[in-house]
């Protein structure tokens, strides 16, 4: 793994049915974390605040990772 990126690890465990699934999200640039945590002054000279789209992209990446695990779980729980 690249130290300049971060990932989300999504793990689902259903002990009652002995079902476990996990996945790793796509990689995101670590600089995005710094941007999200920055003050408005950081982007004073920018035409647009990159936090607007960065947050959306991170949410979508996390949504896809969770959806992958959820879909696998439902298929396994239904016997497929």
N, CA, C and O atoms as a Maestro MAE file, in Angstrom:
{
 s_m_m2io_version
 :::
 2.0.0
}

f_m_ct {
 s_m_title
 :::
 protein
 m_atom[320] {
  # First column is atom index #
  i_m_mmod_type
  r_m_x_coord
  r_m_y_coord
  r_m_z_coord
  i_m_residue_number
  s_m_chain_name
  s_m_pdb_residue_name
  s_m_pdb_atom_name
  i_m_atomic_number
  :::
  1 25 0.842 -1.177 0.000 1 A "UNK " " N  " 7
  2 3 0.000 0.000 0.000 1 A "UNK " " CA " 6
  3 2 0.891 1.246 0.000 1 A "UNK " " C  " 6
  4 15 1.965 1.266 0.601 1 A "UNK " " O  " 8
  5 25 0.429 2.242 -0.667 2 A "UNK " " N  " 7
  6 3 1.153 3.490 -0.830 2 A "UNK " " CA " 6
  7 2 0.925 4.393 0.391 2 A "UNK " " C  " 6
  8 15 -0.222 4.612 0.782 2 A "UNK " " O  " 8
  9 25 2.007 4.921 1.003 3 A "UNK " " N  " 7
  10 3 1.809 5.762 2.187 3 A "UNK " " CA " 6
  11 2 1.158 7.116 1.898 3 A "UNK " " C  " 6
  12 15 0.777 7.827 2.827 3 A "UNK " " O  " 8
  13 25 1.029 7.473 0.634 4 A "UNK " " N  " 7
  14 3 0.385 8.749 0.316 4 A "UNK " " CA " 6
  15 2 -1.101 8.573 -0.017 4 A "UNK " " C  " 6
  16 15 -1.750 9.490 -0.522 4 A "UNK " " O  " 8
  17 25 -1.621 7.389 0.275 5 A "UNK " " N  " 7
  18 3 -3.043 7.131 0.036 5 A "UNK " " CA " 6
  19 2 -3.668 6.505 1.286 5 A "UNK " " C  " 6
  20 15 -2.969 6.015 2.173 5 A "UNK " " O  " 8
  21 25 -4.988 6.535 1.329 6 A "UNK " " N  " 7
  22 3 -5.703 5.854 2.410 6 A "UNK " " CA " 6
  23 2 -6.850 5.057 1.802 6 A "UNK " " C  " 6
  24 15 -7.286 5.308 0.678 6 A "UNK " " O  " 8
  25 25 -7.320 4.095 2.575 7 A "UNK " " N  " 7
  26 3 -8.363 3.172 2.150 7 A "UNK " " CA " 6
  27 2 -9.333 2.985 3.295 7 A "UNK " " C  " 6
  28 15 -9.030 3.303 4.445 7 A "UNK " " O  " 8
  29 25 -10.500 2.468 2.968 8 A "UNK " " N  " 7
  30 3 -11.430 2.017 3.987 8 A "UNK " " CA " 6
  31 2 -11.485 0.499 3.923 8 A "UNK " " C  " 6
  32 15 -11.605 -0.080 2.844 8 A "UNK " " O  " 8
  33 25 -11.398 -0.134 5.069 9 A "UNK " " N  " 7
  34 3 -11.574 -1.571 5.173 9 A "UNK " " CA " 6
  35 2 -12.973 -1.797 5.725 9 A "UNK " " C  " 6
  36 15 -13.312 -1.314 6.805 9 A "UNK " " O  " 8
  37 25 -13.778 -2.533 4.977 10 A "UNK " " N  " 7
  38 3 -15.154 -2.815 5.398 10 A "UNK " " CA " 6
  39 2 -15.229 -4.307 5.713 10 A "UNK " " C  " 6
  40 15 -14.918 -5.151 4.873 10 A "UNK " " O  " 8
  41 25 -15.642 -4.607 6.925 11 A "UNK " " N  " 7
  42 3 -15.712 -5.990 7.387 11 A "UNK " " CA " 6
  43 2 -17.090 -6.253 7.971 11 A "UNK " " C  " 6
  44 15 -17.569 -5.498 8.817 11 A "UNK " " O  " 8
  45 25 -17.719 -7.314 7.523 12 A "UNK " " N  " 7
  46 3 -19.025 -7.717 8.034 12 A "UNK " " CA " 6
  47 2 -18.900 -9.128 8.594 12 A "UNK " " C  " 6
  48 15 -18.393 -10.030 7.927 12 A "UNK " " O  " 8
  49 25 -19.363 -9.305 9.808 13 A "UNK " " N  " 7
  50 3 -19.306 -10.621 10.442 13 A "UNK " " CA " 6
  51 2 -20.672 -10.949 11.027 13 A "UNK " " C  " 6
  52 15 -21.207 -10.208 11.851 13 A "UNK " " O  " 8
  53 25 -21.218 -12.062 10.590 14 A "UNK " " N  " 7
  54 3 -22.480 -12.580 11.123 14 A "UNK " " CA " 6
  55 2 -22.140 -13.907 11.787 14 A "UNK " " C  " 6
  56 15 -22.139 -14.953 11.139 14 A "UNK " " O  " 8
  57 25 -21.852 -13.857 13.085 15 A "UNK " " N  " 7
  58 3 -21.418 -15.050 13.818 15 A "UNK " " CA " 6
  59 2 -22.515 -16.109 13.885 15 A "UNK " " C  " 6
  60 15 -22.234 -17.308 13.873 15 A "UNK " " O  " 8
  61 25 -23.758 -15.660 13.954 16 A "UNK " " N  " 7
  62 3 -24.864 -16.608 14.059 16 A "UNK " " CA " 6
  63 2 -24.942 -17.531 12.845 16 A "UNK " " C  " 6
  64 15 -25.271 -18.710 12.977 16 A "UNK " " O  " 8
  65 25 -24.638 -16.994 11.661 17 A "UNK " " N  " 7
  66 3 -24.712 -17.776 10.427 17 A "UNK " " CA " 6
  67 2 -23.330 -18.114 9.866 17 A "UNK " " C  " 6
  68 15 -23.217 -18.660 8.769 17 A "UNK " " O  " 8
  69 25 -22.289 -17.788 10.618 18 A "UNK " " N  " 7
  70 3 -20.904 -18.055 10.212 18 A "UNK " " CA " 6
  71 2 -20.609 -17.489 8.818 18 A "UNK " " C  " 6
  72 15 -20.075 -18.174 7.945 18 A "UNK " " O  " 8
  73 25 -20.976 -16.217 8.644 19 A "UNK " " N  " 7
  74 3 -20.744 -15.532 7.372 19 A "UNK " " CA " 6
  75 2 -19.841 -14.329 7.649 19 A "UNK " " C  " 6
  76 15 -20.125 -13.512 8.525 19 A "UNK " " O  " 8
  77 25 -18.763 -14.236 6.897 20 A "UNK " " N  " 7
  78 3 -17.824 -13.127 7.024 20 A "UNK " " CA " 6
  79 2 -17.430 -12.637 5.638 20 A "UNK " " C  " 6
  80 15 -17.112 -13.431 4.752 20 A "UNK " " O  " 8
  81 25 -17.454 -11.351 5.465 21 A "UNK " " N  " 7
  82 3 -17.012 -10.750 4.219 21 A "UNK " " CA " 6
  83 2 -16.225 -9.488 4.526 21 A "UNK " " C  " 6
  84 15 -16.483 -8.805 5.517 21 A "UNK " " O  " 8
  85 25 -15.273 -9.190 3.674 22 A "UNK " " N  " 7
  86 3 -14.522 -7.944 3.818 22 A "UNK " " CA " 6
  87 2 -14.091 -7.459 2.449 22 A "UNK " " C  " 6
  88 15 -14.015 -8.229 1.491 22 A "UNK " " O  " 8
  89 25 -13.815 -6.180 2.375 23 A "UNK " " N  " 7
  90 3 -13.284 -5.584 1.151 23 A "UNK " " CA " 6
  91 2 -12.502 -4.341 1.533 23 A "UNK " " C  " 6
  92 15 -12.647 -3.805 2.631 23 A "UNK " " O  " 8
  93 25 -11.685 -3.903 0.621 24 A "UNK " " N  " 7
  94 3 -10.926 -2.668 0.776 24 A "UNK " " CA " 6
  95 2 -11.415 -1.716 -0.305 24 A "UNK " " C  " 6
  96 15 -11.551 -2.099 -1.467 24 A "UNK " " O  " 8
  97 25 -11.677 -0.483 0.082 25 A "UNK " " N  " 7
  98 3 -12.157 0.505 -0.881 25 A "UNK " " CA " 6
  99 2 -11.045 0.876 -1.860 25 A "UNK " " C  " 6
  100 15 -9.893 0.472 -1.705 25 A "UNK " " O  " 8
  101 25 -11.413 1.634 -2.844 26 A "UNK " " N  " 7
  102 3 -10.412 2.198 -3.738 26 A "UNK " " CA " 6
  103 2 -9.487 3.101 -2.933 26 A "UNK " " C  " 6
  104 15 -9.831 3.521 -1.828 26 A "UNK " " O  " 8
  105 25 -8.330 3.396 -3.477 27 A "UNK " " N  " 7
  106 3 -7.376 4.281 -2.804 27 A "UNK " " CA " 6
  107 2 -7.773 5.738 -3.009 27 A "UNK " " C  " 6
  108 15 -8.266 6.124 -4.069 27 A "UNK " " O  " 8
  109 25 -7.548 6.526 -1.980 28 A "UNK " " N  " 7
  110 3 -7.787 7.963 -2.041 28 A "UNK " " CA " 6
  111 2 -6.493 8.677 -1.675 28 A "UNK " " C  " 6
  112 15 -5.753 8.191 -0.820 28 A "UNK " " O  " 8
  113 25 -6.199 9.813 -2.295 29 A "UNK " " N  " 7
  114 3 -4.992 10.564 -1.933 29 A "UNK " " CA " 6
  115 2 -5.098 11.078 -0.494 29 A "UNK " " C  " 6
  116 15 -6.118 11.647 -0.105 29 A "UNK " " O  " 8
  117 25 -4.045 10.875 0.282 30 A "UNK " " N  " 7
  118 3 -4.051 11.338 1.666 30 A "UNK " " CA " 6
  119 2 -4.209 12.859 1.744 30 A "UNK " " C  " 6
  120 15 -4.716 13.384 2.735 30 A "UNK " " O  " 8
  121 25 -3.778 13.554 0.707 31 A "UNK " " N  " 7
  122 3 -3.910 15.014 0.686 31 A "UNK " " CA " 6
  123 2 -5.374 15.419 0.841 31 A "UNK " " C  " 6
  124 15 -5.658 16.498 1.360 31 A "UNK " " O  " 8
  125 25 -6.292 14.588 0.408 32 A "UNK " " N  " 7
  126 3 -7.714 14.904 0.540 32 A "UNK " " CA " 6
  127 2 -8.102 15.050 2.001 32 A "UNK " " C  " 6
  128 15 -8.919 15.907 2.336 32 A "UNK " " O  " 8
  129 25 -7.533 14.228 2.879 33 A "UNK " " N  " 7
  130 3 -7.820 14.338 4.310 33 A "UNK " " CA " 6
  131 2 -7.369 15.710 4.805 33 A "UNK " " C  " 6
  132 15 -8.075 16.381 5.557 33 A "UNK " " O  " 8
  133 25 -6.187 16.107 4.370 34 A "UNK " " N  " 7
  134 3 -5.668 17.417 4.767 34 A "UNK " " CA " 6
  135 2 -6.577 18.532 4.263 34 A "UNK " " C  " 6
  136 15 -6.821 19.503 4.980 34 A "UNK " " O  " 8
  137 25 -7.079 18.403 3.045 35 A "UNK " " N  " 7
  138 3 -7.982 19.409 2.502 35 A "UNK " " CA " 6
  139 2 -9.276 19.485 3.300 35 A "UNK " " C  " 6
  140 15 -9.742 20.572 3.640 35 A "UNK " " O  " 8
  141 25 -9.855 18.315 3.599 36 A "UNK " " N  " 7
  142 3 -11.129 18.288 4.321 36 A "UNK " " CA " 6
  143 2 -10.978 18.928 5.697 36 A "UNK " " C  " 6
  144 15 -11.899 19.580 6.188 36 A "UNK " " O  " 8
  145 25 -9.830 18.743 6.310 37 A "UNK " " N  " 7
  146 3 -9.598 19.284 7.652 37 A "UNK " " CA " 6
  147 2 -9.083 20.720 7.633 37 A "UNK " " C  " 6
  148 15 -8.890 21.312 8.694 37 A "UNK " " O  " 8
  149 25 -8.857 21.290 6.453 38 A "UNK " " N  " 7
  150 3 -8.310 22.643 6.335 38 A "UNK " " CA " 6
  151 2 -9.372 23.711 6.600 38 A "UNK " " C  " 6
  152 15 -10.575 23.456 6.539 38 A "UNK " " O  " 8
  153 25 -8.887 24.900 6.893 39 A "UNK " " N  " 7
  154 3 -9.791 26.034 7.078 39 A "UNK " " CA " 6
  155 2 -10.091 26.669 5.724 39 A "UNK " " C  " 6
  156 15 -9.444 26.357 4.725 39 A "UNK " " O  " 8
  157 25 -11.057 27.545 5.702 40 A "UNK " " N  " 7
  158 3 -11.413 28.244 4.462 40 A "UNK " " CA " 6
  159 2 -10.257 29.073 3.920 40 A "UNK " " C  " 6
  160 15 -10.176 29.300 2.713 40 A "UNK " " O  " 8
  161 25 -9.372 29.523 4.784 41 A "UNK " " N  " 7
  162 3 -8.235 30.341 4.368 41 A "UNK " " CA " 6
  163 2 -7.305 29.583 3.426 41 A "UNK " " C  " 6
  164 15 -6.654 30.194 2.579 41 A "UNK " " O  " 8
  165 25 -7.235 28.282 3.561 42 A "UNK " " N  " 7
  166 3 -6.360 27.457 2.724 42 A "UNK " " CA " 6
  167 2 -6.707 27.599 1.255 42 A "UNK " " C  " 6
  168 15 -5.818 27.534 0.405 42 A "UNK " " O  " 8
  169 25 -7.963 27.789 0.939 43 A "UNK " " N  " 7
  170 3 -8.431 27.806 -0.446 43 A "UNK " " CA " 6
  171 2 -8.839 29.204 -0.909 43 A "UNK " " C  " 6
  172 15 -9.617 29.352 -1.852 43 A "UNK " " O  " 8
  173 25 -8.320 30.200 -0.255 44 A "UNK " " N  " 7
  174 3 -8.698 31.588 -0.540 44 A "UNK " " CA " 6
  175 2 -8.500 31.981 -2.001 44 A "UNK " " C  " 6
  176 15 -9.333 32.697 -2.557 44 A "UNK " " O  " 8
  177 25 -7.413 31.528 -2.638 45 A "UNK " " N  " 7
  178 3 -7.136 31.896 -4.019 45 A "UNK " " CA " 6
  179 2 -7.720 30.950 -5.063 45 A "UNK " " C  " 6
  180 15 -7.511 31.145 -6.260 45 A "UNK " " O  " 8
  181 25 -8.441 29.935 -4.625 46 A "UNK " " N  " 7
  182 3 -9.005 28.945 -5.541 46 A "UNK " " CA " 6
  183 2 -10.322 29.463 -6.127 46 A "UNK " " C  " 6
  184 15 -11.021 30.253 -5.494 46 A "UNK " " O  " 8
  185 25 -10.651 29.013 -7.337 47 A "UNK " " N  " 7
  186 3 -11.952 29.340 -7.936 47 A "UNK " " CA " 6
  187 2 -13.089 28.568 -7.268 47 A "UNK " " C  " 6
  188 15 -14.225 29.039 -7.202 47 A "UNK " " O  " 8
  189 25 -12.760 27.378 -6.776 48 A "UNK " " N  " 7
  190 3 -13.759 26.536 -6.118 48 A "UNK " " CA " 6
  191 2 -13.100 25.834 -4.940 48 A "UNK " " C  " 6
  192 15 -11.892 25.594 -4.949 48 A "UNK " " O  " 8
  193 25 -13.876 25.514 -3.949 49 A "UNK " " N  " 7
  194 3 -13.377 24.806 -2.770 49 A "UNK " " CA " 6
  195 2 -13.339 23.310 -3.101 49 A "UNK " " C  " 6
  196 15 -14.392 22.709 -3.314 49 A "UNK " " O  " 8
  197 25 -12.152 22.696 -3.148 50 A "UNK " " N  " 7
  198 3 -12.077 21.275 -3.513 50 A "UNK " " CA " 6
  199 2 -12.747 20.358 -2.502 50 A "UNK " " C  " 6
  200 15 -13.037 19.204 -2.818 50 A "UNK " " O  " 8
  201 25 -12.998 20.848 -1.293 51 A "UNK " " N  " 7
  202 3 -13.661 19.998 -0.300 51 A "UNK " " CA " 6
  203 2 -15.054 19.590 -0.754 51 A "UNK " " C  " 6
  204 15 -15.553 18.532 -0.369 51 A "UNK " " O  " 8
  205 25 -15.683 20.431 -1.576 52 A "UNK " " N  " 7
  206 3 -17.033 20.098 -2.052 52 A "UNK " " CA " 6
  207 2 -17.040 18.780 -2.821 52 A "UNK " " C  " 6
  208 15 -17.894 17.929 -2.571 52 A "UNK " " O  " 8
  209 25 -16.111 18.597 -3.743 53 A "UNK " " N  " 7
  210 3 -16.102 17.363 -4.528 53 A "UNK " " CA " 6
  211 2 -15.333 16.251 -3.836 53 A "UNK " " C  " 6
  212 15 -15.646 15.078 -4.043 53 A "UNK " " O  " 8
  213 25 -14.331 16.580 -3.018 54 A "UNK " " N  " 7
  214 3 -13.563 15.551 -2.319 54 A "UNK " " CA " 6
  215 2 -14.466 14.754 -1.387 54 A "UNK " " C  " 6
  216 15 -14.412 13.525 -1.373 54 A "UNK " " O  " 8
  217 25 -15.280 15.431 -0.622 55 A "UNK " " N  " 7
  218 3 -16.185 14.744 0.304 55 A "UNK " " CA " 6
  219 2 -17.143 13.843 -0.469 55 A "UNK " " C  " 6
  220 15 -17.403 12.715 -0.051 55 A "UNK " " O  " 8
  221 25 -17.669 14.328 -1.587 56 A "UNK " " N  " 7
  222 3 -18.577 13.508 -2.395 56 A "UNK " " CA " 6
  223 2 -17.878 12.249 -2.910 56 A "UNK " " C  " 6
  224 15 -18.454 11.163 -2.872 56 A "UNK " " O  " 8
  225 25 -16.648 12.389 -3.386 57 A "UNK " " N  " 7
  226 3 -15.919 11.233 -3.929 57 A "UNK " " CA " 6
  227 2 -15.565 10.227 -2.851 57 A "UNK " " C  " 6
  228 15 -15.627 9.020 -3.085 57 A "UNK " " O  " 8
  229 25 -15.193 10.707 -1.675 58 A "UNK " " N  " 7
  230 3 -14.888 9.787 -0.579 58 A "UNK " " CA " 6
  231 2 -16.159 9.048 -0.158 58 A "UNK " " C  " 6
  232 15 -16.129 7.836 0.052 58 A "UNK " " O  " 8
  233 25 -17.263 9.765 -0.035 59 A "UNK " " N  " 7
  234 3 -18.532 9.121 0.322 59 A "UNK " " CA " 6
  235 2 -18.921 8.070 -0.707 59 A "UNK " " C  " 6
  236 15 -19.370 6.984 -0.340 59 A "UNK " " O  " 8
  237 25 -18.755 8.375 -1.983 60 A "UNK " " N  " 7
  238 3 -19.119 7.415 -3.032 60 A "UNK " " CA " 6
  239 2 -18.219 6.183 -2.984 60 A "UNK " " C  " 6
  240 15 -18.703 5.064 -3.154 60 A "UNK " " O  " 8
  241 25 -16.927 6.369 -2.756 61 A "UNK " " N  " 7
  242 3 -16.018 5.230 -2.639 61 A "UNK " " CA " 6
  243 2 -16.366 4.341 -1.462 61 A "UNK " " C  " 6
  244 15 -16.334 3.115 -1.571 61 A "UNK " " O  " 8
  245 25 -16.696 4.954 -0.342 62 A "UNK " " N  " 7
  246 3 -17.099 4.186 0.837 62 A "UNK " " CA " 6
  247 2 -18.434 3.485 0.581 62 A "UNK " " C  " 6
  248 15 -18.617 2.334 0.976 62 A "UNK " " O  " 8
  249 25 -19.356 4.169 -0.072 63 A "UNK " " N  " 7
  250 3 -20.659 3.578 -0.405 63 A "UNK " " CA " 6
  251 2 -20.484 2.330 -1.284 63 A "UNK " " C  " 6
  252 15 -21.162 1.324 -1.076 63 A "UNK " " O  " 8
  253 25 -19.588 2.398 -2.249 64 A "UNK " " N  " 7
  254 3 -19.337 1.248 -3.129 64 A "UNK " " CA " 6
  255 2 -18.742 0.075 -2.356 64 A "UNK " " C  " 6
  256 15 -19.127 -1.073 -2.579 64 A "UNK " " O  " 8
  257 25 -17.810 0.354 -1.451 65 A "UNK " " N  " 7
  258 3 -17.195 -0.714 -0.660 65 A "UNK " " CA " 6
  259 2 -18.228 -1.383 0.240 65 A "UNK " " C  " 6
  260 15 -18.279 -2.610 0.324 65 A "UNK " " O  " 8
  261 25 -19.046 -0.588 0.909 66 A "UNK " " N  " 7
  262 3 -20.094 -1.143 1.779 66 A "UNK " " CA " 6
  263 2 -21.107 -1.927 0.940 66 A "UNK " " C  " 6
  264 15 -21.554 -2.999 1.348 66 A "UNK " " O  " 8
  265 25 -21.463 -1.402 -0.214 67 A "UNK " " N  " 7
  266 3 -22.407 -2.089 -1.095 67 A "UNK " " CA " 6
  267 2 -21.887 -3.435 -1.576 67 A "UNK " " C  " 6
  268 15 -22.654 -4.389 -1.706 67 A "UNK " " O  " 8
  269 25 -20.592 -3.515 -1.839 68 A "UNK " " N  " 7
  270 3 -19.983 -4.769 -2.269 68 A "UNK " " CA " 6
  271 2 -20.109 -5.834 -1.187 68 A "UNK " " C  " 6
  272 15 -20.482 -6.973 -1.471 68 A "UNK " " O  " 8
  273 25 -19.798 -5.465 0.050 69 A "UNK " " N  " 7
  274 3 -19.904 -6.408 1.162 69 A "UNK " " CA " 6
  275 2 -21.366 -6.773 1.411 69 A "UNK " " C  " 6
  276 15 -21.682 -7.939 1.652 69 A "UNK " " O  " 8
  277 25 -22.246 -5.799 1.356 70 A "UNK " " N  " 7
  278 3 -23.667 -6.066 1.602 70 A "UNK " " CA " 6
  279 2 -24.243 -7.009 0.540 70 A "UNK " " C  " 6
  280 15 -24.998 -7.925 0.866 70 A "UNK " " O  " 8
  281 25 -23.892 -6.788 -0.704 71 A "UNK " " N  " 7
  282 3 -24.391 -7.638 -1.779 71 A "UNK " " CA " 6
  283 2 -23.873 -9.067 -1.623 71 A "UNK " " C  " 6
  284 15 -24.623 -10.022 -1.828 71 A "UNK " " O  " 8
  285 25 -22.606 -9.222 -1.266 72 A "UNK " " N  " 7
  286 3 -22.037 -10.549 -1.049 72 A "UNK " " CA " 6
  287 2 -22.720 -11.249 0.113 72 A "UNK " " C  " 6
  288 15 -22.999 -12.446 0.048 72 A "UNK " " O  " 8
  289 25 -22.988 -10.502 1.174 73 A "UNK " " N  " 7
  290 3 -23.660 -11.071 2.343 73 A "UNK " " CA " 6
  291 2 -25.071 -11.550 1.985 73 A "UNK " " C  " 6
  292 15 -25.449 -12.669 2.333 73 A "UNK " " O  " 8
  293 25 -25.835 -10.730 1.308 74 A "UNK " " N  " 7
  294 3 -27.205 -11.095 0.941 74 A "UNK " " CA " 6
  295 2 -27.204 -12.343 0.058 74 A "UNK " " C  " 6
  296 15 -28.026 -13.239 0.249 74 A "UNK " " O  " 8
  297 25 -26.297 -12.402 -0.895 75 A "UNK " " N  " 7
  298 3 -26.224 -13.582 -1.771 75 A "UNK " " CA " 6
  299 2 -25.891 -14.838 -0.967 75 A "UNK " " C  " 6
  300 15 -26.506 -15.884 -1.172 75 A "UNK " " O  " 8
  301 25 -24.938 -14.743 -0.066 76 A "UNK " " N  " 7
  302 3 -24.547 -15.895 0.756 76 A "UNK " " CA " 6
  303 2 -25.667 -16.284 1.713 76 A "UNK " " C  " 6
  304 15 -25.946 -17.470 1.889 76 A "UNK " " O  " 8
  305 25 -26.310 -15.298 2.333 77 A "UNK " " N  " 7
  306 3 -27.393 -15.592 3.277 77 A "UNK " " CA " 6
  307 2 -28.582 -16.233 2.583 77 A "UNK " " C  " 6
  308 15 -29.340 -16.976 3.207 77 A "UNK " " O  " 8
  309 25 -28.752 -15.954 1.308 78 A "UNK " " N  " 7
  310 3 -29.855 -16.539 0.541 78 A "UNK " " CA " 6
  311 2 -29.457 -17.829 -0.157 78 A "UNK " " C  " 6
  312 15 -30.220 -18.356 -0.967 78 A "UNK " " O  " 8
  313 25 -28.271 -18.341 0.147 79 A "UNK " " N  " 7
  314 3 -27.850 -19.638 -0.371 79 A "UNK " " CA " 6
  315 2 -27.256 -19.602 -1.759 79 A "UNK " " C  " 6
  316 15 -27.233 -20.636 -2.425 79 A "UNK " " O  " 8
  317 25 -26.776 -18.476 -2.226 80 A "UNK " " N  " 7
  318 3 -26.187 -18.399 -3.578 80 A "UNK " " CA " 6
  319 2 -24.698 -18.286 -3.530 80 A "UNK " " C  " 6
  320 15 -24.050 -18.212 -4.574 80 A "UNK " " O  " 8
  :::
 }
 m_bond[319] {
  # First column is bond index #
  i_m_from
  i_m_to
  i_m_order
  :::
  1 1 2 1
  2 2 3 1
  3 3 4 2
  4 3 5 1
  5 5 6 1
  6 6 7 1
  7 7 8 2
  8 7 9 1
  9 9 10 1
  10 10 11 1
  11 11 12 2
  12 11 13 1
  13 13 14 1
  14 14 15 1
  15 15 16 2
  16 15 17 1
  17 17 18 1
  18 18 19 1
  19 19 20 2
  20 19 21 1
  21 21 22 1
  22 22 23 1
  23 23 24 2
  24 23 25 1
  25 25 26 1
  26 26 27 1
  27 27 28 2
  28 27 29 1
  29 29 30 1
  30 30 31 1
  31 31 32 2
  32 31 33 1
  33 33 34 1
  34 34 35 1
  35 35 36 2
  36 35 37 1
  37 37 38 1
  38 38 39 1
  39 39 40 2
  40 39 41 1
  41 41 42 1
  42 42 43 1
  43 43 44 2
  44 43 45 1
  45 45 46 1
  46 46 47 1
  47 47 48 2
  48 47 49 1
  49 49 50 1
  50 50 51 1
  51 51 52 2
  52 51 53 1
  53 53 54 1
  54 54 55 1
  55 55 56 2
  56 55 57 1
  57 57 58 1
  58 58 59 1
  59 59 60 2
  60 59 61 1
  61 61 62 1
  62 62 63 1
  63 63 64 2
  64 63 65 1
  65 65 66 1
  66 66 67 1
  67 67 68 2
  68 67 69 1
  69 69 70 1
  70 70 71 1
  71 71 72 2
  72 71 73 1
  73 73 74 1
  74 74 75 1
  75 75 76 2
  76 75 77 1
  77 77 78 1
  78 78 79 1
  79 79 80 2
  80 79 81 1
  81 81 82 1
  82 82 83 1
  83 83 84 2
  84 83 85 1
  85 85 86 1
  86 86 87 1
  87 87 88 2
  88 87 89 1
  89 89 90 1
  90 90 91 1
  91 91 92 2
  92 91 93 1
  93 93 94 1
  94 94 95 1
  95 95 96 2
  96 95 97 1
  97 97 98 1
  98 98 99 1
  99 99 100 2
  100 99 101 1
  101 101 102 1
  102 102 103 1
  103 103 104 2
  104 103 105 1
  105 105 106 1
  106 106 107 1
  107 107 108 2
  108 107 109 1
  109 109 110 1
  110 110 111 1
  111 111 112 2
  112 111 113 1
  113 113 114 1
  114 114 115 1
  115 115 116 2
  116 115 117 1
  117 117 118 1
  118 118 119 1
  119 119 120 2
  120 119 121 1
  121 121 122 1
  122 122 123 1
  123 123 124 2
  124 123 125 1
  125 125 126 1
  126 126 127 1
  127 127 128 2
  128 127 129 1
  129 129 130 1
  130 130 131 1
  131 131 132 2
  132 131 133 1
  133 133 134 1
  134 134 135 1
  135 135 136 2
  136 135 137 1
  137 137 138 1
  138 138 139 1
  139 139 140 2
  140 139 141 1
  141 141 142 1
  142 142 143 1
  143 143 144 2
  144 143 145 1
  145 145 146 1
  146 146 147 1
  147 147 148 2
  148 147 149 1
  149 149 150 1
  150 150 151 1
  151 151 152 2
  152 151 153 1
  153 153 154 1
  154 154 155 1
  155 155 156 2
  156 155 157 1
  157 157 158 1
  158 158 159 1
  159 159 160 2
  160 159 161 1
  161 161 162 1
  162 162 163 1
  163 163 164 2
  164 163 165 1
  165 165 166 1
  166 166 167 1
  167 167 168 2
  168 167 169 1
  169 169 170 1
  170 170 171 1
  171 171 172 2
  172 171 173 1
  173 173 174 1
  174 174 175 1
  175 175 176 2
  176 175 177 1
  177 177 178 1
  178 178 179 1
  179 179 180 2
  180 179 181 1
  181 181 182 1
  182 182 183 1
  183 183 184 2
  184 183 185 1
  185 185 186 1
  186 186 187 1
  187 187 188 2
  188 187 189 1
  189 189 190 1
  190 190 191 1
  191 191 192 2
  192 191 193 1
  193 193 194 1
  194 194 195 1
  195 195 196 2
  196 195 197 1
  197 197 198 1
  198 198 199 1
  199 199 200 2
  200 199 201 1
  201 201 202 1
  202 202 203 1
  203 203 204 2
  204 203 205 1
  205 205 206 1
  206 206 207 1
  207 207 208 2
  208 207 209 1
  209 209 210 1
  210 210 211 1
  211 211 212 2
  212 211 213 1
  213 213 214 1
  214 214 215 1
  215 215 216 2
  216 215 217 1
  217 217 218 1
  218 218 219 1
  219 219 220 2
  220 219 221 1
  221 221 222 1
  222 222 223 1
  223 223 224 2
  224 223 225 1
  225 225 226 1
  226 226 227 1
  227 227 228 2
  228 227 229 1
  229 229 230 1
  230 230 231 1
  231 231 232 2
  232 231 233 1
  233 233 234 1
  234 234 235 1
  235 235 236 2
  236 235 237 1
  237 237 238 1
  238 238 239 1
  239 239 240 2
  240 239 241 1
  241 241 242 1
  242 242 243 1
  243 243 244 2
  244 243 245 1
  245 245 246 1
  246 246 247 1
  247 247 248 2
  248 247 249 1
  249 249 250 1
  250 250 251 1
  251 251 252 2
  252 251 253 1
  253 253 254 1
  254 254 255 1
  255 255 256 2
  256 255 257 1
  257 257 258 1
  258 258 259 1
  259 259 260 2
  260 259 261 1
  261 261 262 1
  262 262 263 1
  263 263 264 2
  264 263 265 1
  265 265 266 1
  266 266 267 1
  267 267 268 2
  268 267 269 1
  269 269 270 1
  270 270 271 1
  271 271 272 2
  272 271 273 1
  273 273 274 1
  274 274 275 1
  275 275 276 2
  276 275 277 1
  277 277 278 1
  278 278 279 1
  279 279 280 2
  280 279 281 1
  281 281 282 1
  282 282 283 1
  283 283 284 2
  284 283 285 1
  285 285 286 1
  286 286 287 1
  287 287 288 2
  288 287 289 1
  289 289 290 1
  290 290 291 1
  291 291 292 2
  292 291 293 1
  293 293 294 1
  294 294 295 1
  295 295 296 2
  296 295 297 1
  297 297 298 1
  298 298 299 1
  299 299 300 2
  300 299 301 1
  301 301 302 1
  302 302 303 1
  303 303 304 2
  304 303 305 1
  305 305 306 1
  306 306 307 1
  307 307 308 2
  308 307 309 1
  309 309 310 1
  310 310 311 1
  311 311 312 2
  312 311 313 1
  313 313 314 1
  314 314 315 1
  315 315 316 2
  316 315 317 1
  317 317 318 1
  318 318 319 1
  319 319 320 2
  :::
 }
}
